[in-house]
Amino acid sequence: QKKVEEVLSQHMKDLGISHGSAMVYDPNSGKVMAMASFPTYSPADYGNVEDASVYMNDVLETPYEPGSICKGFTMASAINEGKMTAETTYYNEGTTMVDGWPIDNAMKDKQLGEITMRTALQWSLNTGSVQALRLLGGSTTEITQRGKELLYDYYYNHYGLGQPTGIELYENVGTVVPPDSEHAYNSTYANMTFGQGLNVTMVQVAAGWSSLINGGYYYQPTVVAGYVDKNGNFKPAEKKEPIRTTVTPETSATMRGMLHDTRWWMGDPPEYYFGGKTGTAQAIRDGAYVMDEFVSGYIGFGGASQDHPEYVIIVKMWEKGRTTSSEEEVRPVFEDLKMWMIDYLRIRPNTGVAE
């Protein structure tokens, strides 16, 4: 907890960013190992604040649009349904049309032509996640009602987005638009594939995303480490069984590989295995998306081997009227914590880890 607070606050101070949150999560048990939000308050001087919003736990209480982090959810859903693989291809033109509106890639001139879904995730292409939605519904050219129903089923019922996680603290629920809603336009669902058009919490994202990489098991998040008996002895809480499975072990293995590949240029130490995904979402002001303010995030995992991630770290930063960067400003928080967590958990290196 202390280390996460130090790293997050120092990065925010160096960048001059007003708001930030981070959580470290055990993907194999649901245990929250650290949870921090800034700005905050001093419990010893509770009333000395300028804004009452600092009393809120942003990780649990503030729904947001997680941006391209959701591309992992979308692609895992289509892979799990047998509608695509990591090597399925589509023709990327930098833009795709939905309901008569263009949806552009952030890097519109990159990776044009016939590319794989693995490449689309590596380059975080919106056209790739929209194509995954089309494939999920059994089409290569159209978003179908069946595709929207399946995406909602995975987002809501499998990954737990838009519903309470059951953590032992107050939490907000957020919103995921049901496919039978009057607002369930094709464009709404296309935006949902890359994390806009829905509102979810960081703890929901971390719990659902952990199931993508841990073999497909969804654990209820918990902040309870144990209890103290009548003699004053601490008794660790028993590990809970997973609530449900979200994807197959085979899909989970594929997603670990695809998320590892997004870091192809990072130069991670080969004796450990890391993966992750950026997420940048335009903010909403007066009911419309704006281009001068982003909510930026990163979620990543680490461990000794491809088969057993041992921690997940999710980070978010934002400031009113500021265009924060997931890649350049938020991801470095994960980079500063990834090896510290390896040491903290005493994870032995694996010299046989796959490249």
N, C-alpha and C positions, 0 to 999 in steps of 0.2 A: 504494500500500500504506500509506504513512504517513498519507495523508489519511483513508482508510477507518478505520484504527485510531483516529485522533484523534476522528473524528465518532462512531463507535460507542461508544468508551469514555466520551466526554463525555455522550452521551445516557443511557447506563447510570448514570453517576454522578449526573446530575441527577434521574433517576427512582428511584434507589436499587434498581436491578434487578441481581441477582447474575450472571446468565449471558446472553451475547449472542454472535451470530455474524453475519458478513456476507461476501458475495462479490460482486465485480464481474466480469462475464463478457462476452466478445465473442460475440454470437449468430451472427456470420457467419464464425467460424473455430474456435470452441471454446476460444479462449485465455482462461485465467484471468488477469485483470489485477490482482486483489487478493483476499486471503482472510484473514480475521481472526476470532479467537475470544477471548473473555474469560470467566472469569479465565484468565491464562496464566502463564508462568514466564520467568525470565531465563536465556538460554543461558550467561551468564557465572557464574550461581549456580544451576546445574542442580538441585541437591538441596534447595534451600530452598523447599519447597512444603508445604502442609498437606494437599493432596488430590492423589493421583496422577492423577486424571481430567484435570487440566490438561495432561498430556502428550498427550492425544488431540486430534486435529484434528476439531473438532465438525462442520465442513462436510462432511467425508468419512467420518467414522467413527461418527457417532451417528444411526442411523435414528430418524425421528420421524413423527408424523402432521401433514401440512402444512395440514390444514383446508381452507377454502374456495378456496385456490389451485387445488385439483384441479377445481373447477367449470369452469375453462377447459379442462382436459383432457377432461372429460366432454362438454361442449357441442361442442367441436371434433370429437370422435369422431362424434357424432350428425349434425352438419352434413356432415362428410366422407362419411358413408355415405348422404347424401341423405335422411335421415329427418326432418330439420327444418331450418329456417332461423332467422336471428336474429329474424324477425318471426312465427314460429310462436307460436300462443297456447295457453294452458291456463287453467283456472279455479283461481285461488289462494285457498284458504280459510285459509291460515296454518298448516295442518297437513295431513299426508297419512299414510295408514295403510299399513303394510307388515308382513306377517306378524302382523297383529293388534296391532302396536305403533304409537303415534303418532310421527311425525317432525315436529318443529316448526321453524318459522323462528325465527331469533334475534329478529327484529322481527315478531312474530306478527300484529300489527294493521296492518302496512304493505302497500300495493299489493294489497288484496284484490279479488277479482273476476277478470275476463278480462284477462290481461296477456300481453305477449310474452316470449320467452326473453331478449331484450336487456334488458328491464326486470328480469327475474329475476336476471340476472348483475349488473346495476347495483346492486340491493339485496341481493345475495348471499343469495338465498332457497333454502333447502334443498329446498323443494317443487319448484323449477325444475330443479335438477340431477337429482332423482329422476325427474321427468317426462321428462327427456332420456334417462335409462336405459330407461324404458318405451318411448319412441319408437324408441330404438336397436334394441330387440327386436321392433319391428313392432306394438306395442300402445299404446293411449292410457290403458289402465286397469291393466295388469298388468306386472310384471317377469317376463320370460321367460328361459328357459335360453339362447336365442339372444342376447338382450341382454347377459347376463352373459358369454357367450363373446366377444362383440365388444368389450365394455368391457375385459376382460382382455387381449385381443389388442392393443388400442391402448395400454393402460397399460404392458404388459410388453414387447411386441415392437416397437411403434412408438416410444413415448416413453422406453423404457428404464428404467421404474420397477421396482425390485426386482431389478436385475441390475447387474453391474459396468459402469462407464462406460469403463474402460480407461485412466483417468488414471494418470500415472506415479508415484503415491503410494499408500500403503496405503489401501484404502477398504473399508467395510462394504457388504453387499449389501442388507439389509432383507428385507421380505416383502410380496408381493402375493398374496392367496389365489386359487389357480386355481379355475376354475368347476367342476371335477370333484372338488374337495375336499369332505370331509364337513362342513366349516365354511363352505361357500359358500352360506350362506342368502341369501334375497332381501334380508333386512335388512342382512346384511354388505355386499352390493353396493350397496344404497341408501346406506349410510354411506360407502362408498368414493367415491361420486360427489361428496361434499363433504369428502373428505380425512380420514376416520376409518376405522378397521378395516384399515389398511395401515401399513407402516413403510418409509419411504424416506429417502434422504439429500438434503441441500441441493444437492449437485452433480448428483444425478440429476434433481431437480426443475428446476434451472436449465437443464440441457442439453435436457431434453424440452420445457420451456416455451418455450425459445428457438426450437425448431422450429415452434412454433405461430405465431410472429410473423415469422420470417425467410423465409417462402415455402415452408416445409415441409421444411427440410433439417436432418438430425441430424448434428452434428459431434462427434467424440470430444473430450471435454475434455482440455486439456493445460496443464501448467505449464512446459513447455520453450520458452523464447523463442529458443533457438539454441545454438550451440556455439562454442568457441574453438579455432582451428586451431593447428598447431604453431608458427606465428609469432606467436601471441598476438593474432590478429585475431578479432574477434567476427563470426560468420556467422549471420544470422537464419535460423531454421527456415523451411523452405518451407511454405506454406499447404497443409493437407491437404484432400482432397476430402471431401464429406459421406459418411458411412457409408451412409445410407439416406434415403428420404423418408418423412415421417410423415403429412402431409396435403397436399392439393393447394394450389397457389398461391391459388386462389379461396377455399378455406377459411381459409388463413392471412390473407388480406386481410380477410375477415369478422371473424376473431378480433382483429386489430389494432383494427378499428373498435369492436368490442364492449368490448374492454379499455380503449380510450381513453374510451369513454362512462362507465366506472365512475368517472372523475375529473371528471364534469360540473360539480361544484361547487367544484373546486380552484382555478380561476382561473389555469391554466397560461398562460405567454406564448404567444400564437398563432403566433409565427414558428417554434416548435418543436412536436414531436408526442410526447406522453407517453401511456403506458397502464400499467395495473397491477391488482393484485388482492390484497386482504387474505386472511389465513387464520388462523383461531383454532380450536384443537382442545382439547377437554377432556383433561386428563391422566388417566392410569390409575394407580390405587393399589390394591394388594391384589387385582388382577385385575378391577377395576371402574372405570368412569369416575366422576370426582368433579367437583363444581361449584366447588371452592375453589382450583383450580389450572388455568391455561391455558398452552399453548404458542402464542405469537402470532408471526405472520410477515407479511411483505409482499414481493411481487416486482413489479418494474416495469421498463419500458424507456423509452428516450429516443432522439431523433434529430431531424433537421431536417424530415423529411417522413414522411407516413404509410407510404410504400412502403419505407423503409429504416431500421429501428431500428438503432442503432449500439452500444448497450450494454444489458445487463440487470443489475439489482442485486437481490439477494435478501438479506433480513434476517430474523433470528429472535431472540426474547428469551423468557426464562422464568425462574422462580424457584420453588422448592419452596414450596407452600402459598399461592401468589399468583396472582390473576386478572389477568394482564397484558392489555393492549388492543392489538390489531393496528392499529386506526385511530388511536388517540390517542397511543400510545407507540412503536410500531414503524415505522409509515409515515413519521413525521418524519425518520427516518434517510435514507430515500430522498429526501425533499424537500430535505434539506441537501446531498445529493450530486448531485442531478440536473443542476443548472446548473453545478456545479463540473466534472462530467464533460463537459458541453458545451464548456466552456473548455479543459479538459485535452486533449480530442480535436480541438480547433479546428474544431468543426462550425459551418459558416456558417448563418446563419438563412435560412429559406425563407419569404418573404413571401406565397407562394401556398399555404401549408398549409391543408388543409381544416379547417373548424370541426367 
